[in-house]
Amino acid sequence: MVRQSMLRKMRLSLARLPALGYAKPPEKPAYFLRDLWKGNSIYGMHLVKGELIYKDYIIPLQPGSWGKENIPVDGLCKIYDFSWLRDMRELGTDNARLCSRALMVDWISRPPTAQHKVAYRADILGKRLVNWLGNYDFFAASADGDFKQQFMNRLMKEGRYLAAMLPPAASIYYAFATLKGVMAISLCLPEQFDLIPKVTRCLKAELANQILEDGVHVERNIEIQLMVLQDLVEIKLMYQLIQQPPPNELISALDNLSRALRALRHGDGGLALFNGSNESDPEMIDRVLFHATQKRVAMTNMTKGGYVRCYANRATLLVDSGTPADIGRRSKHAGCLSLEFSVGKQRVFVNCGAGETKQWRSILGCTAAHSVLDLNGTDSAEFVRGQVSSDFEAVSRHHMEDGAHLLEMGHNGWLKRYGVIYQRNIYLSGSGQILKGEERIDGPQLFPFMVRFHLHPSIIIEEEFIEFTKGKPERIYALMANNPHEGRQIWWFRFSGAQAKIEESVYFGKGSRVVSKQIVLYATMPEVIVKEELSSSIKEEKLLQTETVKAHAVLTPQEEESFDYVAIFHHKDNDQGSGEEGDPVVYSEIMPEATLSEATEKVESLEDKQILSEKAEESQLKDAVSPQVVRWALHRKL
């Protein structure tokens, strides 16, 4: 690893030197790439005014202001990858073309220095080259010869720098954007770069390392899966452009990635919010899937990727049932066994998503930001130096019958810290109208826990009491939504074994923060003495009682022994006597003529009963630490 790092640094240093061994760049690219993705004309209008709209930010974007503002890294990536060129192209006016060209001239004359690490990150550099070449017809085709020559010189210089980064960092999704950029310059500048065979070898290796058998990306972030699929679609198009058949590994990966991505979408077309993903644009997702493969089916079995999809009568239940992925360059996400639920285009239960800042991303990666059980305010997974604990294990079983689904799941994420196992069972009826769940904590000791159900911001929640035939009111929550595509929906949420509250939550499904609500079930926990302390106290108390009884039997005259004493240890339910006054056992014990030997026999009988009593106490202890169970149900009323 050290040697590879040193070689990489040497190649990058050489790439910054003048291009002595390279041929003179041509006047124009050998191939004109076609940008497949649609821009936003509204954003293009703001760009003409010098404003880049990114999530909740308005970032100045004018000649001489390349990322000088204090903005998040994601915003800098948006500036430096030049993906905003398609927004200008979508606007399509002469003013938009001239503004794009002015920004390009400023980049060529005053590019960010190497200290701007984001600007020269491998994936950003690769995307920038592809966006330049894919929008060349828009901003450069009508320009004069001087501009074209300057642009081609800059293209070759940044292409050399990107080529020096091969092979890309292993098993990181950035690798595909890097390979895409190298592929693009190899096509458009074939005399300067002959790297297609090397790109093909690296591509096969990365596909084998990053794409699991069921089509889920190894990082288990659905939004990353979409980005990887988009990069691979563009790479496939480049192979077709030079009339070279794409590798079979690429075609197979496109099919599997597409099927898994379809399975992890809700009815509104957006993505589920697992492991740091956002909803993304449904139209963009459709376009990527259209170009990826002709197959229009969803993946049914994603055990390798650790996801479960249940679909019944337009109701979609998605569950993260896998081991959390290693952090790598991202924030941790401890949402194992979290769920999301939607009906048609209406989302009901959701996770919080991913924030736009580092602080928010860290917070939203906690277990409490997911619709799942939260034990004692701690995360369900421990990360050590970016790696999830090696002994973490999650299991799941998916049963189907007559259109209904039953999920039996569990994980041991809290076993080392608290000695408990978490089990979650979820049932979705064949009609899609009933969703039930059981949350169970199994261990030798009780701990406080909560079960959280984060609600989509469009859900309105009200607390109600419903009277039943037995005369006992039941507390429920009414969830209401008025979706323009689905109409009015009303759901009743019931629960048992817990107390519930409606609390504030946040939702980052579209990248920016929206205030929402959550239902939190607080498990009721009776006061229980720790087993070791209780056992020792029982033994001390019994020993004291035994010594007292023996002393009483030897030193105290038997005539003073009362019937109450006998009744305590010889209850009518005991096998030594009925407890009635005429019973021979009771009569013999209260006879004044009782001798010392008879008293000794009585003490031995008492010791036997103490053993039985201790066993009864142990049985009560086991009952006291029986599994903590909370049950809940969601039933559609309208």
C-alpha positions as CSV (number, residue, x, y, z in Angstrom):
1,M,0.0,0.0,0.0
2,V,2.8,2.4,0.9
3,R,4.6,1.7,-2.4
4,Q,1.4,2.2,-4.4
5,S,0.8,5.5,-2.7
6,M,4.3,6.7,-3.5
7,L,4.0,5.7,-7.1
8,R,0.7,7.5,-7.3
9,K,2.2,10.7,-5.9
10,M,5.1,10.5,-8.4
11,R,2.7,10.1,-11.4
12,L,0.6,13.1,-10.2
13,S,3.8,15.2,-9.9
14,L,4.8,14.3,-13.4
15,A,1.3,15.1,-14.7
16,R,1.7,18.7,-13.6
17,L,4.8,19.2,-15.8
18,P,4.5,20.5,-19.4
19,A,3.3,17.8,-21.8
20,L,6.6,17.0,-23.4
21,G,5.8,13.5,-24.6
22,Y,2.3,14.3,-25.8
23,A,1.2,15.2,-29.3
24,K,-0.4,18.6,-30.0
25,P,-4.1,18.6,-29.1
26,P,-6.5,18.6,-32.1
27,E,-8.7,21.6,-32.9
28,K,-11.8,19.7,-31.7
29,P,-12.6,16.4,-30.0
30,A,-12.5,13.3,-32.2
31,Y,-16.0,12.2,-30.9
32,F,-18.9,14.4,-29.7
33,L,-20.3,12.8,-26.6
34,R,-24.0,13.1,-26.0
35,D,-25.1,14.2,-22.5
36,L,-28.1,11.9,-21.7
37,W,-29.4,13.8,-18.7
38,K,-31.9,16.6,-18.7
39,G,-31.2,20.0,-17.0
40,N,-33.4,22.5,-15.2
41,S,-34.2,25.7,-17.2
42,I,-35.2,27.5,-14.0
43,Y,-31.8,26.8,-12.5
44,G,-30.3,28.0,-15.8
45,M,-32.0,31.4,-15.5
46,H,-30.5,31.8,-12.0
47,L,-27.1,30.8,-13.4
48,V,-27.3,33.6,-16.0
49,K,-27.7,36.0,-13.1
50,G,-24.7,34.5,-11.3
51,E,-26.5,32.3,-8.8
52,L,-26.1,28.6,-8.5
53,I,-29.2,27.0,-6.7
54,Y,-28.2,24.0,-4.7
55,K,-30.7,22.5,-2.2
56,D,-31.3,25.4,0.3
57,Y,-28.3,27.4,-0.8
58,I,-27.8,30.2,-3.3
59,I,-24.1,30.1,-4.2
60,P,-22.5,32.9,-6.2
61,L,-21.1,31.5,-9.4
62,Q,-19.3,34.2,-11.5
63,P,-15.9,34.6,-13.1
64,G,-13.4,34.8,-10.2
65,S,-15.6,33.2,-7.6
66,W,-14.9,29.5,-7.7
67,G,-15.9,28.2,-4.4
68,K,-14.7,31.1,-2.2
69,E,-17.8,31.1,-0.2
70,N,-18.2,29.1,3.0
71,I,-20.4,26.3,1.6
72,P,-20.6,22.5,2.2
73,V,-18.5,20.1,0.3
74,D,-21.5,18.9,-1.7
75,G,-22.0,22.4,-3.0
76,L,-18.3,22.7,-4.0
77,C,-18.7,19.4,-5.9
78,K,-21.7,20.8,-7.7
79,I,-19.6,23.8,-8.8
80,Y,-16.4,21.9,-9.8
81,D,-18.0,19.0,-11.7
82,F,-19.7,21.5,-14.2
83,S,-22.9,19.5,-14.1
84,W,-24.7,22.9,-14.1
85,L,-23.8,23.2,-17.8
86,R,-26.8,21.1,-18.6
87,D,-29.0,23.6,-16.8
88,M,-27.6,26.3,-19.1
89,R,-28.2,24.1,-22.1
90,E,-31.7,23.4,-21.0
91,L,-32.4,27.1,-21.0
92,G,-30.8,27.3,-24.4
93,T,-30.6,31.1,-24.9
94,D,-27.6,32.9,-26.4
95,N,-27.1,34.6,-23.1
96,A,-26.8,31.2,-21.4
97,R,-24.3,30.1,-24.0
98,L,-22.1,33.2,-23.5
99,C,-22.3,33.0,-19.7
100,S,-21.1,29.4,-19.9
101,R,-18.3,30.3,-22.2
102,A,-17.2,33.2,-19.9
103,L,-17.1,30.9,-16.9
104,M,-15.0,28.4,-19.0
105,V,-12.6,31.1,-20.0
106,D,-12.1,32.1,-16.4
107,W,-11.5,28.5,-15.4
108,I,-8.9,28.1,-18.1
109,S,-7.1,31.3,-17.2
110,R,-7.4,31.1,-13.4
111,P,-8.2,27.5,-12.3
112,P,-8.3,26.5,-8.7
113,T,-4.9,25.5,-7.3
114,A,-4.0,22.0,-6.3
115,Q,-4.8,23.0,-2.7
116,H,-8.5,22.8,-3.7
117,K,-8.7,19.1,-3.0
118,V,-12.3,18.9,-4.0
119,A,-11.7,20.4,-7.4
120,Y,-9.1,17.8,-8.2
121,R,-10.7,14.8,-6.5
122,A,-10.7,11.9,-9.0
123,D,-14.4,11.5,-9.3
124,I,-15.0,15.3,-9.6
125,L,-12.3,15.6,-12.2
126,G,-13.8,12.7,-14.2
127,K,-17.3,14.2,-14.1
128,R,-15.9,17.6,-15.2
129,L,-14.2,16.2,-18.3
130,V,-17.4,14.3,-19.2
131,N,-19.6,17.3,-18.8
132,W,-17.2,19.4,-20.8
133,L,-17.2,17.0,-23.7
134,G,-20.9,16.2,-23.4
135,N,-21.9,19.9,-23.7
136,Y,-19.2,20.9,-26.1
137,D,-21.7,21.6,-28.9
138,F,-23.6,24.0,-26.7
139,F,-20.9,26.3,-25.3
140,A,-17.9,25.8,-27.7
141,A,-19.1,24.9,-31.2
142,S,-19.8,28.5,-32.2
143,A,-16.7,29.9,-30.4
144,D,-13.6,31.3,-32.2
145,G,-10.5,29.3,-32.8
146,D,-8.5,30.8,-29.9
147,F,-11.1,29.7,-27.4
148,K,-11.3,26.2,-28.9
149,Q,-7.5,25.9,-28.7
150,Q,-7.3,27.0,-25.1
151,F,-10.1,24.6,-24.2
152,M,-8.4,21.7,-25.9
153,N,-5.1,22.5,-24.1
154,R,-6.9,22.6,-20.8
155,L,-8.8,19.4,-21.6
156,M,-5.5,17.6,-22.3
157,K,-3.8,18.9,-19.1
158,E,-6.6,17.8,-16.8
159,G,-6.9,14.5,-18.7
160,R,-3.2,13.8,-18.0
161,Y,-3.8,14.5,-14.3
162,L,-6.8,12.1,-14.2
163,A,-5.0,9.4,-16.1
164,A,-2.2,9.5,-13.5
165,M,-4.8,8.5,-10.9
166,L,-5.3,5.0,-12.5
167,P,-5.9,2.5,-11.1
168,P,-8.6,4.2,-8.9
169,A,-9.0,3.6,-5.2
170,A,-10.4,0.2,-4.8
171,S,-14.0,-0.6,-3.7
172,I,-15.1,3.1,-3.5
173,Y,-18.0,4.2,-5.8
174,Y,-15.8,7.2,-6.9
175,A,-13.9,4.7,-9.1
176,F,-16.6,4.5,-11.7
177,A,-16.7,8.3,-12.2
178,T,-12.9,8.3,-12.5
179,L,-13.0,5.5,-15.1
180,K,-15.8,7.4,-17.0
181,G,-13.6,10.5,-17.3
182,V,-10.6,8.5,-18.5
183,M,-12.8,6.7,-21.0
184,A,-14.1,10.0,-22.3
185,I,-10.6,11.6,-22.9
186,S,-9.4,8.3,-24.5
187,L,-12.2,8.6,-27.0
188,C,-12.0,12.3,-27.7
189,L,-8.2,12.6,-27.7
190,P,-7.1,9.1,-29.1
191,E,-3.6,10.3,-30.2
192,Q,-2.8,11.6,-26.7
193,F,-4.5,8.8,-24.6
194,D,-4.7,5.2,-25.5
195,L,-6.2,3.9,-22.2
196,I,-9.3,2.0,-23.2
197,P,-7.8,-1.5,-22.5
198,K,-6.6,-0.3,-19.1
199,V,-10.0,1.2,-18.4
200,T,-11.7,-2.1,-19.3
201,R,-9.4,-4.1,-16.9
202,C,-10.1,-1.7,-14.1
203,L,-13.8,-1.7,-14.8
204,K,-14.1,-5.4,-14.5
205,A,-12.2,-5.5,-11.2
206,E,-14.3,-2.7,-9.7
207,L,-17.6,-4.4,-10.8
208,A,-16.5,-7.6,-9.1
209,N,-15.5,-5.8,-5.9
210,Q,-18.5,-3.4,-5.6
211,I,-21.6,-5.0,-7.1
212,L,-23.1,-7.9,-5.1
213,E,-24.8,-10.9,-6.7
214,D,-28.2,-9.4,-6.2
215,G,-27.4,-6.1,-7.7
216,V,-27.0,-4.1,-4.5
217,H,-23.9,-1.8,-4.3
218,V,-21.5,-2.8,-1.5
219,E,-22.0,0.5,0.4
220,R,-25.7,-0.2,0.6
221,N,-26.6,3.4,0.0
222,I,-29.4,3.5,-2.6
223,E,-28.5,7.0,-3.8
224,I,-25.0,5.8,-4.4
225,Q,-26.4,2.9,-6.3
226,L,-28.2,5.3,-8.6
227,M,-25.0,7.3,-9.2
228,V,-23.0,4.2,-10.0
229,L,-25.7,3.0,-12.4
230,Q,-25.6,6.5,-14.1
231,D,-21.8,6.3,-14.5
232,L,-22.0,2.8,-16.0
233,V,-24.7,3.8,-18.4
234,E,-22.4,6.6,-19.8
235,I,-19.5,4.1,-20.0
236,K,-21.7,1.7,-22.0
237,L,-22.6,4.5,-24.4
238,M,-18.9,5.3,-25.0
239,Y,-18.3,1.7,-25.9
240,Q,-21.1,1.8,-28.4
241,L,-19.9,5.1,-29.8
242,I,-16.6,3.5,-30.9
243,Q,-18.5,0.4,-32.0
244,Q,-16.8,-1.8,-29.5
245,P,-19.0,-4.3,-27.5
246,P,-19.1,-3.5,-23.8
247,P,-17.7,-6.2,-21.5
248,N,-20.2,-8.9,-20.5
249,E,-19.5,-8.0,-16.8
250,L,-20.8,-4.5,-17.5
251,I,-24.0,-5.7,-19.2
252,S,-24.7,-8.1,-16.3
253,A,-24.0,-5.4,-13.7
254,L,-26.4,-3.0,-15.4
255,D,-29.2,-5.6,-15.4
256,N,-28.7,-6.4,-11.7
257,L,-28.3,-2.9,-10.5
258,S,-31.4,-1.8,-12.4
259,R,-33.5,-4.6,-10.9
260,A,-32.3,-3.8,-7.3
261,L,-32.9,-0.1,-7.8
262,R,-36.5,-0.7,-9.0
263,A,-37.1,-2.8,-5.9
264,L,-35.9,-0.1,-3.6
265,R,-38.3,2.6,-4.9
266,H,-41.6,3.7,-3.4
267,G,-44.8,4.2,-5.3
268,D,-44.0,7.9,-5.8
269,G,-41.0,6.9,-7.8
270,G,-38.4,8.1,-5.3
271,L,-35.8,6.1,-3.4
272,A,-36.1,4.7,0.1
273,L,-34.1,6.5,2.7
274,F,-31.6,3.9,3.9
275,N,-27.9,4.3,4.8
276,G,-27.7,8.0,3.9
277,S,-29.7,8.1,0.7
278,N,-32.3,10.7,-0.4
279,E,-35.4,10.4,-2.6
280,S,-33.7,11.8,-5.7
281,D,-35.7,13.0,-8.8
282,P,-38.1,10.3,-10.0
283,E,-37.9,11.5,-13.6
284,M,-34.1,11.2,-13.4
285,I,-34.3,7.7,-12.0
286,D,-36.7,6.7,-14.8
287,R,-34.3,8.1,-17.4
288,V,-31.3,6.2,-15.9
289,L,-33.3,2.9,-15.8
290,F,-34.4,3.4,-19.4
291,H,-30.9,3.7,-20.7
292,A,-29.5,1.0,-18.4
293,T,-31.5,-2.1,-19.6
294,Q,-34.6,-3.2,-21.4
295,K,-35.7,-5.4,-18.5
296,R,-38.5,-3.9,-16.5
297,V,-38.7,-6.2,-13.4
298,A,-37.7,-5.6,-9.8
299,M,-35.3,-7.8,-7.9
300,T,-37.2,-10.2,-5.6
301,N,-34.3,-11.6,-3.5
302,M,-31.8,-9.2,-2.0
303,T,-30.4,-11.3,0.8
304,K,-26.7,-10.4,-0.1
305,G,-27.5,-6.7,-0.1
306,G,-29.5,-7.0,3.1
307,Y,-32.8,-5.5,1.9
308,V,-36.4,-6.9,1.9
309,R,-39.2,-5.7,-0.2
310,C,-42.8,-6.6,0.5
311,Y,-45.5,-5.5,-2.0
312,A,-49.3,-6.1,-1.5
313,N,-52.1,-4.3,-3.4
314,R,-50.1,-1.1,-3.9
315,A,-48.7,-1.1,-0.4
316,T,-44.9,-1.2,-0.2
317,L,-42.9,-2.3,2.8
318,L,-39.1,-1.9,2.6
319,V,-36.8,-3.1,5.4
320,D,-33.0,-2.8,5.9
321,S,-32.2,-6.3,7.2
322,G,-28.5,-6.4,6.6
323,T,-25.2,-5.6,8.4
324,P,-24.3,-1.9,8.2
325,A,-21.7,-1.2,5.6
326,D,-18.3,0.0,6.6
327,I,-18.0,3.8,6.8
328,G,-15.3,4.4,4.3
329,R,-15.6,8.1,3.3
330,R,-19.2,8.4,4.5
331,S,-20.9,8.9,7.8
332,K,-22.0,5.9,9.9
333,H,-25.5,4.5,9.6
334,A,-26.8,2.3,12.4
335,G,-30.3,1.6,11.0
336,C,-30.4,-2.1,10.9
337,L,-34.0,-3.5,10.8
338,S,-35.5,-0.1,10.1
339,L,-38.5,0.0,7.9
340,E,-40.3,2.3,5.4
341,F,-43.9,2.0,4.4
342,S,-46.0,3.6,1.6
343,V,-49.3,3.1,0.0
344,G,-49.4,4.0,-3.7
345,K,-47.7,7.4,-4.0
346,Q,-48.2,8.3,-0.3
347,R,-45.3,7.6,2.1
348,V,-46.3,6.9,5.7
349,F,-43.4,5.6,7.8
350,V,-40.0,6.9,6.7
351,N,-36.4,7.3,7.9
352,C,-34.9,10.8,8.3
353,G,-32.6,10.6,5.3
354,A,-29.2,12.4,5.0
355,G,-28.3,16.0,6.0
356,E,-26.5,18.5,3.9
357,T,-23.8,19.2,6.5
358,K,-21.3,16.9,8.3
359,Q,-23.0,17.5,11.6
360,W,-26.4,16.6,10.3
361,R,-25.1,13.5,8.5
362,S,-23.6,12.3,11.8
363,I,-26.8,12.9,13.7
364,L,-29.0,11.3,11.0
365,G,-26.8,8.2,10.9
366,C,-27.8,7.3,14.5
367,T,-30.4,4.6,15.3
368,A,-32.8,7.2,16.7
369,A,-33.1,8.7,13.2
370,H,-34.6,5.5,11.8
371,S,-38.0,3.8,12.2
372,V,-36.8,1.1,14.5
373,L,-36.1,0.2,18.1
374,D,-33.8,2.5,20.0
375,L,-32.2,0.8,23.1
376,N,-31.2,3.1,25.9
377,G,-30.3,5.9,23.5
378,T,-27.4,3.9,21.9
379,D,-26.7,2.9,18.3
380,S,-27.3,-0.6,17.3
381,A,-23.9,-0.9,15.6
382,E,-20.4,0.0,16.8
383,F,-17.9,1.4,14.3
384,V,-14.2,1.0,15.1
385,R,-11.8,2.9,12.7
386,G,-14.5,3.0,10.1
387,Q,-15.3,-0.7,10.3
388,V,-18.4,-2.1,11.8
389,S,-17.9,-4.6,14.7
390,S,-16.9,-7.9,13.3
391,D,-19.2,-9.9,15.6
392,F,-22.3,-8.0,14.4
393,E,-24.8,-10.4,12.8
394,A,-28.3,-9.8,11.4
395,V,-30.7,-12.5,10.3
396,S,-34.0,-12.4,8.5
397,R,-36.6,-14.7,7.1
398,H,-39.3,-13.7,4.6
399,H,-42.5,-15.9,4.4
400,M,-45.2,-15.4,1.8
401,E,-48.7,-17.0,1.7
402,D,-51.8,-15.9,-0.2
403,G,-50.2,-12.5,-0.9
404,A,-49.4,-11.8,2.7
405,H,-45.9,-11.3,4.0
406,L,-44.3,-12.2,7.3
407,L,-40.8,-11.0,8.2
408,E,-38.9,-12.5,11.1
409,M,-35.7,-10.6,11.8
410,G,-33.1,-10.0,14.5
411,H,-29.6,-8.7,15.3
412,N,-27.1,-8.9,18.1
413,G,-25.8,-5.3,17.9
414,W,-26.4,-4.7,21.6
415,L,-25.3,-8.1,22.8
416,K,-21.7,-7.1,23.8
417,R,-22.8,-3.9,25.6
418,Y,-26.1,-5.0,27.2
419,G,-26.3,-8.7,26.8
420,V,-29.6,-8.6,24.8
421,I,-30.9,-9.7,21.4
422,Y,-33.3,-7.6,19.4
423,Q,-36.0,-9.4,17.4
424,R,-38.5,-7.7,15.1
425,N,-41.5,-9.5,13.4
426,I,-43.6,-7.6,10.8
427,Y,-46.7,-8.7,9.0
428,L,-48.2,-7.1,5.9
429,S,-51.7,-8.4,4.9
430,G,-52.4,-9.5,1.4
431,S,-54.8,-6.6,1.0
432,G,-52.1,-4.1,2.0
433,Q,-54.5,-2.6,4.5
434,I,-53.0,-4.0,7.7
435,L,-49.4,-3.7,8.9
436,K,-48.5,-5.3,12.3
437,G,-45.3,-5.6,14.2
438,E,-43.8,-7.0,17.4
439,E,-40.6,-5.6,19.0
440,R,-38.8,-7.9,21.4
441,I,-35.7,-7.5,23.6
442,D,-34.4,-10.8,25.0
443,G,-31.8,-10.8,27.7
444,P,-31.0,-11.3,31.4
445,Q,-31.8,-7.8,32.4
446,L,-34.4,-5.1,31.5
447,F,-33.4,-1.8,29.8
448,P,-35.5,1.2,28.8
449,F,-36.1,1.3,25.1
450,M,-38.2,3.2,22.5
451,V,-39.7,2.2,19.2
452,R,-39.7,5.1,16.8
453,F,-41.9,5.6,13.8
454,H,-40.9,8.7,11.8
455,L,-43.8,10.1,9.7
456,H,-43.6,11.7,6.3
457,P,-44.1,15.4,6.5
458,S,-47.4,15.1,4.6
459,I,-48.9,13.0,7.4
460,I,-51.2,14.7,9.9
461,I,-51.4,12.8,13.2
462,E,-54.1,13.1,15.9
463,E,-54.6,11.3,19.2
464,E,-58.0,9.7,19.9
465,F,-59.7,7.3,22.3
466,I,-62.0,4.7,21.0
467,E,-64.6,2.9,23.3
468,F,-64.9,-0.8,23.0
469,T,-67.6,-3.3,24.1
470,K,-65.8,-4.2,27.4
471,G,-66.1,-0.6,28.4
472,K,-62.3,0.0,28.4
473,P,-61.1,2.8,26.2
474,E,-58.2,2.1,23.9
475,R,-55.7,4.9,22.9
476,I,-54.9,5.1,19.2
477,Y,-53.4,7.6,16.8
478,A,-55.2,8.6,13.6
479,L,-52.8,9.2,10.7
480,M,-54.3,11.3,7.9
481,A,-53.0,12.2,4.4
482,N,-54.6,14.0,1.5
483,N,-52.4,13.1,-1.5
484,P,-53.3,14.7,-4.8
485,H,-52.6,11.3,-6.6
486,E,-54.1,9.0,-3.9
487,G,-56.9,11.1,-2.4
488,R,-57.7,11.0,1.3
489,Q,-56.2,8.3,3.5
490,I,-56.9,7.6,7.2
491,W,-54.9,5.0,9.2
492,W,-55.3,3.9,12.8
493,F,-52.2,3.1,14.8
494,R,-52.6,0.9,17.9
495,F,-50.1,-0.4,20.3
496,S,-49.7,-2.4,23.6
497,G,-46.9,-2.9,26.2
498,A,-45.8,0.7,25.9
499,Q,-46.7,4.3,26.5
500,A,-46.7,6.6,23.4
501,K,-45.9,10.2,22.6
502,I,-46.0,12.4,19.6
503,E,-42.6,14.1,19.2
504,E,-40.9,16.4,16.7
505,S,-38.8,14.9,13.9
506,V,-37.0,16.1,10.8
507,Y,-37.1,14.8,7.2
508,F,-34.2,15.2,4.7
509,G,-35.8,13.2,1.9
510,K,-35.2,15.9,-0.8
511,G,-31.9,17.1,0.6
512,S,-33.1,19.9,2.8
513,R,-34.6,19.9,6.2
514,V,-38.4,19.7,6.7
515,V,-40.1,19.5,10.1
516,S,-42.1,16.4,10.7
517,K,-43.5,14.2,13.5
518,Q,-42.7,10.8,15.0
519,I,-44.6,8.3,17.1
520,V,-42.4,7.1,20.0
521,L,-43.4,4.0,22.0
522,Y,-41.8,4.0,25.4
523,A,-41.5,0.5,26.8
524,T,-42.9,0.1,30.3
525,M,-40.3,-1.4,32.6
526,P,-41.2,-2.6,36.1
527,E,-38.5,-2.1,38.8
528,V,-36.4,-5.3,39.0
529,I,-33.5,-6.0,41.3
530,V,-30.4,-7.3,39.6
531,K,-30.4,-11.1,39.7
532,E,-27.1,-11.5,41.6
533,E,-28.1,-9.0,44.3
534,L,-31.6,-10.6,44.7
535,S,-30.1,-14.1,44.9
536,S,-27.6,-13.1,47.6
537,S,-30.3,-11.3,49.6
538,I,-32.6,-14.3,49.4
539,K,-29.8,-16.7,50.7
540,E,-28.9,-14.4,53.6
541,E,-32.6,-14.1,54.6
542,K,-33.2,-17.8,54.4
543,L,-30.0,-18.6,56.4
544,L,-31.1,-16.2,59.1
545,Q,-34.6,-17.8,59.2
546,T,-33.1,-21.3,59.5
547,E,-30.8,-20.4,62.4
548,T,-33.7,-18.7,64.2
549,V,-36.0,-21.7,63.8
550,K,-33.3,-24.1,65.1
551,A,-32.7,-22.0,68.1
552,H,-36.4,-21.7,68.7
553,A,-36.9,-25.5,68.4
554,V,-34.2,-26.3,71.0
555,L,-34.4,-23.5,73.6
556,T,-38.1,-22.6,73.6
557,P,-40.7,-24.8,75.3
558,Q,-42.9,-26.5,72.7
559,E,-46.1,-25.6,74.5
560,E,-45.7,-21.9,73.5
561,E,-45.6,-22.7,69.8
562,S,-48.6,-21.2,68.1
563,F,-50.8,-22.5,65.3
564,D,-49.9,-19.4,63.2
565,Y,-46.3,-20.6,62.9
566,V,-47.4,-24.0,61.6
567,A,-49.9,-22.4,59.2
568,I,-47.1,-20.4,57.5
569,F,-45.0,-23.4,56.5
570,H,-47.8,-25.9,56.1
571,H,-50.4,-24.2,54.0
572,K,-53.4,-26.2,52.9
573,D,-51.9,-26.3,49.4
574,N,-48.7,-28.1,50.6
575,D,-48.3,-31.8,50.2
576,Q,-47.6,-32.3,53.9
577,G,-51.1,-31.6,55.1
578,S,-54.3,-30.0,54.3
579,G,-53.9,-27.2,56.9
580,E,-57.2,-28.1,58.7
581,E,-57.2,-28.4,62.4
582,G,-58.1,-32.1,62.3
583,D,-55.2,-32.9,60.1
584,P,-52.9,-35.4,61.8
585,V,-49.8,-33.6,60.5
586,V,-50.9,-30.3,62.1
587,Y,-52.0,-32.0,65.3
588,S,-48.7,-33.8,65.8
589,E,-46.7,-30.6,65.5
590,I,-48.7,-28.7,68.1
591,M,-48.7,-31.4,70.7
592,P,-47.2,-30.2,74.0
593,E,-45.5,-33.6,74.3
594,A,-43.3,-32.9,71.3
595,T,-39.7,-34.0,71.9
596,L,-36.4,-32.6,70.7
597,S,-36.0,-35.3,68.1
598,E,-39.4,-34.4,66.6
599,A,-38.3,-30.7,66.6
600,T,-35.2,-31.7,64.7
601,E,-37.3,-33.6,62.1
602,K,-39.4,-30.5,61.8
603,V,-36.3,-28.4,61.1
604,E,-35.2,-30.8,58.4
605,S,-38.7,-30.5,56.8
606,L,-38.3,-26.8,57.0
607,E,-34.9,-26.9,55.2
608,D,-36.6,-28.9,52.4
609,K,-39.2,-26.2,52.1
610,Q,-36.6,-23.5,52.0
611,I,-35.0,-25.3,49.0
612,L,-38.5,-25.3,47.3
613,S,-38.9,-21.7,48.2
614,E,-35.6,-20.7,46.7
615,K,-36.6,-22.5,43.5
616,A,-39.8,-20.6,43.5
617,E,-37.9,-17.3,43.9
618,E,-35.6,-18.3,41.0
619,S,-38.7,-19.0,38.9
620,Q,-40.0,-15.6,39.7
621,L,-36.7,-14.0,38.8
622,K,-36.9,-15.7,35.4
623,D,-40.4,-14.4,34.9
624,A,-39.2,-10.9,35.9
625,V,-36.6,-10.8,33.1
626,S,-38.7,-12.4,30.5
627,P,-38.5,-10.8,27.0
628,Q,-39.8,-7.2,26.8
629,V,-42.4,-7.1,24.1
630,V,-44.1,-4.2,22.4
631,R,-46.8,-4.8,19.8
632,W,-48.2,-2.3,17.3
633,A,-50.6,-2.3,14.3
634,L,-51.4,0.1,11.5
635,H,-54.9,-0.4,10.0
636,R,-56.4,1.5,7.1
637,K,-59.8,3.0,7.7
638,L,-60.3,4.9,4.5
